[in-house]
Amino acid sequence: MTIGRIISISELNVKIFLDDDVKVSIKEILETTCNGNVYRFEVVSIDENIVTTIPFDSVIGLKRGLNVVKQSDSLDIEYSDKAIGRVFNSYGEAIDGKEEVRKNTKSVYDKNLSLGEIDINGEILWTGIKVIDFFAPLQKGFKMGLLGGAGVGKTVLIKELINNVYMTLRSNAVFVGVGERSREGKELYDEMLDADLLDKMCIVFGQMGENSTSRSKAIYSGLTLAEYLRDEKKQDVLLFVDNIYRFVQAKSEISNELKNVPVENGYPTTMISDVSDVEERINSTGDGSITSFQAIYIPADDITDEAVQTILSHMDGQLVLDRKVAEKGIYPAVNVFKTTSKSIDIEKIGKKHYDLVEQSLKYLTRYEELEEIIAVLGIEELSDEDKSIFYRSRKLRNYFTQPMFVAENYTNIPGKFVKIEDVLIDVNNILTGVYDNEDESKFLFIGDYHGSFNQG
């Protein structure tokens, strides 16, 4: 049934004049057809009989006077096991060339967690990746910022996390591409397929070439899939968002087009609530959890940017991948000085682990100082104590490399899942001199060391 007609059109703003006695609600989906093409819009504001909507796709071909009908109450996506192993666009439509999935859908805006259901004391989620479990352990329900440019091994690390969590907990993962380049999306799809991970996850892409509406909706569709796995499948889900800043950027573009008044820094007045709406859905419950890694683009490398600070205020830690570390052949290329986690707390990880982290960071800090001294004066000028710190730190640095399961085909080194108990033993042995007579090369790309050391 026709409910109105289009009266004005711009790239991200289509106004519709409603017929008398017709009522619509915010977030309802309206549509029209022109020359065989279907155009959809989401209601964002209502002023008496004039409705402002944002179009889902390009408005090319639209014209004023076209009749508009109501399509659905809100944007939805498949909410069942049928979504696992599938790739969707921002609007919940399958884009992997397989049959469309529309068996049991749910609104992407539904929030079904009450305050009483949220568990803020979730267990530690051990990943089997030494450098993460030791320097930045994850608590179930944590939100971790993932910082690092291209070529530092981010995709390999993401794949390894998906693999390890599925291997230990039989939990699926969700990957959300917000403003992903089409080429990068296809590469990720192919890599997940090759690594036999595609059937263990769900993927949502809001591609860079699509309009701001698409890029702003991808995160909601991805959250709904993650909530299905947590609430219905009772899983501890890993959610990867690449890139959360692009979500804020897309919201800003829509706000500017709608002529909403921005704050002084150029971001819309709704930015804080927009980010909160997303972040507050990432939580742990008594039955399951959503633990997220969110890549954060830093515009002009300005960490004080208003949007970046708003996003970081919700994070429970950050994992920083550094090109300078990668150039030394250290993978995962984690900068341990910039990497943080709220779990580095005696109450959460115990005194032994806490003390070893502090001592390791002191050794590695001193090591960087000693490198500069050695470059000028030579190693013979160091005191015996500094020589010990220097050599032990090199072993420690090498120890936190790790062979990845998902990279076995390229490295020919079997992947290793390392328990935190073994990591603590090895780190303690390195720092106390148990391995002083061992060559530092023996610590590169291994699992735990003390087992093979004792056998030898």
N, C-alpha and C positions, 0 to 999 in steps of 0.2 A: 504494500500500500504506500502510495506517495505521501510523504510527510512535509515536503517543502521543495524549494528550488534554489539553485546556486545564484548568488547575486554579485559576488566578487571573488577574484582568483589572484593569488600570488604564490611564490614558490613554496612557502611553508604556512600559508594562511588562506583557507577557503571559507568564505562566509555564506551561510545558508539562511534563507527566510522561511520560517516555519508556517505551515497552514494554521488556521484558527483551531484552537482546542487541542493542538498536538503538543505533547510533553516529551522531552528527552532529558537524559541525565549526563552529567560529566562522565567521561570515559566510554560512553556508548559508541558503537561503530556504525557509521552511516555509509551508504555507497550509492554510486550512480554508474550508468553505462553509457558509453559514447563510442560510436563506430566499432562496436564489438569488444571494446576494452572496458574492464571493470575498474573503477577507482574507489578507494576506500578512505575514510576520514575518521579521526577520533575527536569527539567533542571535548573542548578544553574550557570553554566559557559560554554562558547563556545570558543574554540581555534582552528580556522580554521575548519577542518573536525572532530575534536575530541570534544565530548560533555561530560561534567561531570554532573552526575545526583545524586540525593539522593533517595534511595528506600523508598517506603511507608511502606513496611513490611519486614519481614525476607527475606534474600537473599538465604536461604538454598534451594537447588534444582536448582538454576541458574547455567548456564555454559557459557563459552565463545563461541562465534559464533552464538548464538541465534539471529534470526531476530527480529527487533524492529519496531513497528508502532506508529504513532501519535494517541493519544486518544482524547485529548481536548486542548483548548487554555490555560486553567488554572484550578486549583482546584475550585469547586463550591459547593453550598449548596442550598437547597430549600429556596425560597424567596417569601413565601405566607403564608396565614393563615393555610395551611396544616402543617406547622412546629410547630405550637403551640400545646403543650401537648405531643411532641415527644422527643425521646432521640436519639442523633446522635453520631457517632464517629468523630474523627478529620477531616475525609475526606468527611463529609456530608452524610454519609450512615446511615440509620436508624438501630438501634441495640436494639430496644425494642420489637422485635418479631412481630410487626405489618407490614403491607404492606410497601414496599419501596416508598419513596416520591420523585418523579422526575417530577413535573408538571411545575414549573417555577423557574429555578435555576439562580443563580448569582455568579460571581467570588468572592471568599472570600477576594481578594486583592483590590477590587474596593473601591476607596475613592471618594465620590461624594459631599463632603462639601467644599465650597470655604470659604475664610477668611470672606467674607461679610455675610455668612449664620450663622456663629458661634455667639451665644449670650452668652456673659460673665457676663451678669447681670441677670441671671436666678432667679426665685423666690426661697424662702426657701421651701424645701420639708419636710413638717412635717410628722413624722412617727407615732405619737401617743405613742411612747416609751419615757417615761419621761427623763431618764438619757441621751439619745441621743439628744432629742430636746432641753434640757436645757444646757448641757455642750458641745455638739458638733453638733449643727444644720447643716443639709445638705442643700446646695444650689443645685438646679437642674444643672446637668452637673459636679458635684464635683467628684473627685477621692479620696476615703478614704482608707487608709491602715488599714487592720484588723490584729492585732497582738494578738497572744494567742495560747497556746499549746492545747493538747487534754484534754478533760474533764472539760472545763470551760464554756460550754454552747454555743459554736459558732453556731452549727447547729440549735439549738432552736431559737437563735436570728435571724439567716438568714431566717428561716421559718416565724417568726413573722413579719419581715420586708416585706417579699413577701405578706403575708396575709393582712397586714395593708395598704400597698400601693394599692393593688388590691381593697380592701374594700372601700377606699376613692376616688381613681382616676380611678378605673377600668383599671389599667395598668398591663401588663404582665411583667414577669421577665425572665432573662436568667441566667443559672448557667453553668459555664465553669470549668470543672475539668482538671487541667493541672498536670499530674503526679499523679492522684488519684490512690489509691489502689483499686483493683477490688472490694474487700469487702466493702470498704467505699462507693464506687459508688452505689453498690446494696443497701446498708443501706439507703443512701440518697433517692434513687428512691422509696424504700418501705415507708420511712417516709413521703415523699411528697404525695404519693398515699394515705396513711392513713389519712393525714391531709387535704385531698381534695384540694391539691394545684397543683397537676401534670398538670391539664388541664389549669392552669393559667400561665404556664411557658414553656420554652424550655431548654433542657439540652444537653450539649456537653461534652463528656468524651474523654480525651487522657490519657489512663491508664498507670500506672507506669510500668507494665510488657511489654508494647509495646516499639518500638524503639524511638530514639530521634526525628525522623521526625514527628511521630505521636504527641509526646508531644509538639513539636514546632508549630504545625498547629492548635491545638484545639482552641487557642485564636482567630485566624483569623475567624474560622467558627462561634464561639460564637459572635464575633463582628458583623458579617454580619447579624445574626439573630436579634441582638439588634438594628442594623440600620434599618432593615425592620420595626420593631415595632415603632421606633422613626419617620422614614421618611414617611412610607406608612400608618401606623395606627395612627400617630400623638400622640403617647403616651409618658408619662414620665416613662422610663424604668429603672428598677433596674438590674444592671449587677453584678454578683458575680463571682470572679475569685479565684480559690483555686488550685494552688498556683502560683502567678506570678513569683516568684523566679525560679520555675521549668522550666518556659519558657526560661529564661536566661541560665539556666543550660543546657537545651536541645540544644540551639543554640551554646553554647560553645563546646559541644560534637561533633556536626556536623562540626564546624569550625576546631577542632583538627583533625578530620578524613580526612578533605579535605586538611590538611597541610597548612591552613591559619596561618599566623604569629600572635600569641597572644601578647597582651601587657604584661607588667611585672607581673601584678597580676593574670595572668592565664586566664583572660577573653578575648574574641576576640576583635579586633579593631572595629568591627561593633556593639558592645554591646549598646552604647549610641543611635545609630540610630535605632537598633532593638526595644529597649524599646520605643523610641519616636514614631516609626511607629504605635505601639499599642496604646499608651496613647493619641496621637493626634486624634484618631478616637472616643475618649470618650468625647463628648461635648454636649452642649445644643444649640438648634436652636429656632427660633420663634414659631415653631409648636410642638416641643417635645424635649425630653432630654434623655441622657443616664447618669445615676448616678451610679458609681461603688463602690463596696467594694472589695478590693483586698487583700487576705491573703498573707502575706509576711513571708517566712521562713528566719530566721536569722541564717546563718551557724556559728556553734560554739559560738552562742550568741554574735557574733561580729557585732554590729550595724554599725561599720565603714567599713565593707566589701564594696568593690567597687560597686558590683552589687546592694546591698541593698541601698546604698546611691544614685545610679542612679535612682532606682525606687522611693525612697522617694522624690527625687527632683521634681517629677511630681505630688505628692500627695497634696491635699488641706487640709489634716488633717489626723488624725489616731485615730482609736478606739481600745483601748488596753483592752483585757480581761485578768484578773489576777487570778491565782490559789489561792492566799492568800485571795482575796475578796470572791471567791467561797467557801473557807473553812469556812467562817463566815456565810454562808447561805444567802449571798446577791446575788440575781439574778435579772437582768443581772449582771454578775460579772465584771463590768466595773471599771477599775482603773481611777478615774476622774483626778488624777494628771498627768498622762501620756497621757490622751486623749485630742486631740486638734482639732480645726477647724478654718479655715480662716474666718468663718462666725461670730466668736466672735469678733464683731466689732460694735461700736455704730451706725455707718451708716447703718448697715445691720439688726441688731436685736433690735435697740433702746436702750436708756440709762438705762431704768428700768431693762431690761433683762441683759444687760452688767454688771451693778452694782451688781445685785444679784448673778451672776456667781462669780465675784471677791470676794464678801463677803462670799459666801458659801465655796470657796476654802480656804479663810483665816480661817474660823471656823474649817473646816475639817483638815487643817494643824495643827492648835493649838490643836485640839482633839488628834491627834497622839502623840503630845508632852506630853499632859496631861496624856494619858494612861501610859506612862513610869513613870511619877511622881507618879501617883496613885499606880502603882505596887510596888513602894518602900516605899512611905510615907502614902498612904491611901487618900481617897477622902476628909476627914475632914480637911486636911492641905491646901486645895485649897482656894483661895479667892472667894468671892461671884460671882465676874465677871467670874472667870474661871469655877466655878460650872455651871453657866448659859450656858457658851460656851460648856461645856462638855455634858450636858443633851440635849441641842438644837441640837448639832452635831449628837448625837445618833438618835434623831428623824429624822434629815435630811438624815442620812445614810439609815435608814430604809425606809424612804419615797421613795427613788429612787429604791427600789425593785418594781416589777410589775408582776401581774398575766398575763400570756400569753394566747391568744386565742388558739394557737396550742398545749398548754400543759394542756388544761382543763381536758382531759381524765385521766391525771396522778395526777393532783393537786386537782381536784374537786372544783377549784376556778374559777368563770367565768372570762374570759379575759377582759381587760379594754383598751380602746383607750382614751388617756388623751390629751385634748387640751392644747396647750402651755399657753393660758391665765389662765387656772386653775392651771397649774404648778407654774406660777409666783405668783399667789395669795397665794398658799400653802407655797411656799418657803419663801415668805416675812413674812407670819404669824408665821412660825417656828422661823425665825431669830429675829423677833421683840417681841417674847414672848407671842403672842396671845394663843399659845397652851402649855404654860408652865405647866399647871395643868393636861394635858392629858398624859396618860401612853404611853411610847414609843412603846409598842407592837401594839398599834392601827394603827401605820403607816406602818406596815409590809404588803406587798403584797396587796395594795389597789390601786384604781384609784386616783381620786382627794379626798382631805380630807375636804375642807371647806364646800362642799355641805352637807355632812352628819353631820358635826360639827354644822352648822347653824340650821339644822333640829332638832338636839338634844337639 
